[in-house]
Structures are given as structure tokens and as C-alpha cells.
Amino acid sequence: MSEKILVSACLLGQAVRYDGAAKPLRHPTLARWHEEGRIVSICPEVTAGFAIPRPPAEIAATATDQVEGAGVLDGRAAVREIGGADVTALFVAGAEAALALARKHDCHFALLIDGSPSCGSGFIYDGSFSGRRQPGAGVTTALLRRNGIEVYAPAEIDALDARLAALGR
């Protein structure tokens, strides 16, 4: 049996993003994985109970300057909606649900949308709601990585495919 891969639902064309849209990734590798039955779909935010659409949210530092998912998991940062509401608990719950799903399907790899306060792996937004990007990981990505799951962004799909091929998975 081929390795299962946890994939952001928005990349699969599901309209689950905060703005009610999808962000489908049209790539032959993703299509092949779908045909092979390897994809395990998740939107951590919707799984945690967020509505579609919902206010935009970003990770904001609290006690330190650590504006990324690991800081949220460690209690040094929070996830806030644009109006200021603290939605940290829901983001952590979504991350925990994603980890549980990955474990259930024995996923050691994930392909998650970049930029998201949940799924970002290469970059997230800086918490100012100004569109400024910064290097960092979202809450779900941070939790998956802490548990040994390799997370890739859509721009890294070829690297993930090569990694799986090298492992014979």
C-alpha cells in the first residue's frame, strides 16, 4: 500500500478558506496521488468548528516576539481574528484533529497550503493584517512537525514526490 498524504482541503478544490474560496492545486502529482487513493483531506479550521466564510485570522505575539505556530502551542503567541477576537483554542483544536487524522491513516507526510495560520509551512502573515509575510509555520504545521510528520508547501510538491520515491513509498 502506498503512503497516505495529509492534504489541505482547499488545495483539493474544497471551498473551505476563510473567504469561502478554494485554492486548488492543479498538479499531475496530486492528480496521481488522488487516483492512487493516497490523499487524506483536512481543513483544520473547519474541523475545529469555524464557519465558512469567517473573519481572517493571524498569529500575533503575546509575551515574546514568537509570531508562529510553535509559539501558539507553547502559549507565547495567540491567534486573533481581524476584529481582535482570540481564536487560539480553536486553532489548537484543529491542529490536534489534523494530528489525530494523520495518525489514524499513518501519514508521515503532509502537503498544506502556505500562508495560513493553521497550515503555513514556509511563511505566515505577521499578525498585523497588512499582508506582510514572514518566515514561519502555522499551528497545525508546528504540531505535525513536533510529532515527526514532514510538512511541505504546494511549491514543494515535486520535492515531496521525490522524497516519497526515494523511500519507496
N, C-alpha and C positions, 0 to 999 in steps of 0.2 A: 504494500500500500504506500502511496506517495505521501510525503509530508503535507500536513494541513497548514494553511497560512491564514492567520487572522488579518482581515482586511477591513478598512473603514468603509462603512455602508455608502457614504457619499461618493466614494471612488467607483462604486458599483452601479451608480446611477440612481440611488435612492435619495429622494428629496428630504433629507434629514438635517441639513445645516441650519444654523441659527436663523438665516434669512429665508428658509423654506426651499432652498435650492439644493441641487446635487452638484457634484464636481466630478463627473465621470472621467475615468482614466481609460482612454481608448488605446490599448496596447496589446499586441499579439500575445505577449507572455501572459497577461492577465486573462485574455480570452482562452488560452490553452489551459491555464490552471482551472478556470471555470469548467471547461469541458471534462477535465480530469477529476472533477469533484473535490478539489483541494481547498476551496475557499470557505472560510468561516467568517461570516459577516457580522459586524458590530458597529453601532454608534453608541459610544459610552454615555453621551449626554442624554439621548433619548431613552436608553436603557435605565438611566438613573431617574427618569421621570420628567425631564424638561419637555416643554411644549414645542411644537413647530408651527410657526416661527417663534423665536424667543429673542429677548434683548441680547446684543453682543456682550461677551464677557472676555476679560483678560486677566492674567495673573498680575497681582500687584504686591510689592514688598510690604511687609509689616515691620518686624523688628530688625531686619537686616536688608541688604540690597539684593538678596537672592530672589530674583523675579523669574522663577521657573518651577516646573513641576516638582522637583525634588524638595524645594523649599516649602511647597504646599504640603507635601507628605510629612515633612518634618515640623510643620507648624510655624515656619518662618515667613510664610507668604500666604496670601489668600487669593481666591478667585472672586472677582467682583463684576457685576453687570455694569453697563454704562451709566445707569442711574445710581450706582453705589451699593446696591443690594449684595450682601455676601452670600455667594452660592458655592462656597468651598465644599461643604458637606456633600452636595450633590455631585460635584466633580470627583471627589474621592470615591463616592459610592459607584459612580460609573467606571472608574478605574478598577475598582475591586471586582465589578461584574465582568469587565473585559479579561482580567486575570483568571477569574473562575472559568470563563468560557474557553480561554486558551488552554488551561489545564485539562478541562473536560475533553477537549479534542486533541490533546497532546501537541499543541502548536509550540514550536520553538522559534518561530519567525513571524513577524507582523509587517504589513505594508499599510501605513497610516498616513492620512492627509497632513501635510506640513502646515504650520502656522496656527493650528488650533490650540487652545489652552488645554485640550484633552490630548489630542493626537500628535501635535507637532513634535518632530524629532530633530530637525536641523535648525529650525527657527520658530520663534513665537513672537507675539507682539509685546511691546514694552510696558503695558499697563496704563498707558496714557490715552488710549483710544484715538491716537493721532495717526495711526497707520505705520508707525515706526517699528521695524523688525529688529530683533536681536537674536543672537545665537542662543539656543536653549531648547529644552524639551517640555512638553505638556505633562499633565498629571498622569494620564494613562501610560504614556511612553515611559515616564520615570518609574512607575510601579512595575511595568513589564520588564524593563531593563534590570531593575533590582532583583527580579526573580529569574534572571537568566534568559529572557526572551530577547532576541535580536530584533530591533525595530528599524525599518527602512522607510524613507520618504518616496513618493511617486517618482521623483527624478532618479532614484537609485534602484528601480525595478530590475534593470539589467544586472546590477551588482548582486541583488538578491537571487536572481535566477542562476547566476554563475556560482554563487555560494552553495545553493542547493545542489547544483550539478556536481560540484567538487565533493560534496558529501555523499553523493549517490542517492539523494532524496528527490 
